[in-house]
Amino acid sequence: MEGNENIQVLKMNYHRLEDHLPLLEDLQGASRALLRLQDVYALSVPELARGRFRTAGEAHPEVYHPSQDFALSADDCFHIGKVRR
């Protein structure tokens, strides 16, 4: 019985927040934008996944340094890779 109650609460909360969540098209567009940045500026993929904007060259100069790194999760990287195919 408790499991059903938890599912109902989860569904209710999801429907309440649904309008504020990104759509699949939004996520795919953001992925394409990251891929475009990586291509145009020859960004290092491992550094980009760590939230850093550095070129892939030997010296690894920074293109941009945000005040805080926002690393991509393995799931983020997987979905970006799916968009690239």
N, C-alpha and C positions, 0 to 999 in steps of 0.2 A: 504494500500500500504506500509506503513512504517513497518508493521509487516513482510511482505514478504522480505523486504530489510534486516531487522534484522536477519531473519532466514538465508538468503544467506550469510551474513557476518559471522554469527556463524559457518555455515558449512565450509566456506572457511578457517576460522581460525582453526577449528578442523582438517581439512585435512592437514593443514600446520604443526600442532603439533603432529599429529597422530603417527608418527614414534618415538617420544620421550616419549610417554605415556606407562605405563606398560600394558601388556596383562593380560587377566583373569588368565592365568596360573601363572603369576608372583605374582599376588595378592593372589591367593590360596596358593602358595608356601610360601609366607611371613606369611600368617595366620597359616599354619601348623608349621612353625618354631617358632612362638610365643607360640603356644600351646605346642610344645615340650619343650621349655624353662620353661614354667609354670609347666609342669608335672615333669620334671627332678629336678628342683630346688624348687619345692613346693612353687611357688610364689603366693602371695596374688593377686587374680583376681582384686579386687577394686583398689589396689595399682598399679598393672600393667596397668589398664585402665587410671590411673592418670599419667603414664609415669615413675613410680618408681619401682625399682626391690627389693622387700622385701619379705621375706618368710611369710608364712601364720601362723606361730607359734605365741604364745602369746607375745613374746618379740619383734617380727617383726624386726629382724636384717636386715640391708641392704645387699644385695648381690652385688649390683653395684650402684653407684651414678653418673649418667651423669651430665655434667655441666649445663644442662638445661632439664627440664621436657617436654616431648612431649606427652600430654594427647591424648588418643584415643577418637574420637567422638562416639556418639551413633551409627552412621552408621557404623563406623569401627568395633565396638563391635558386632553389628548385623551380619555383614558379616563374622567375625571370628567365631561366633557361628554357622553360616550356614555351614562352612567348617568342624566344629567338628562333626556334625551329621553323 
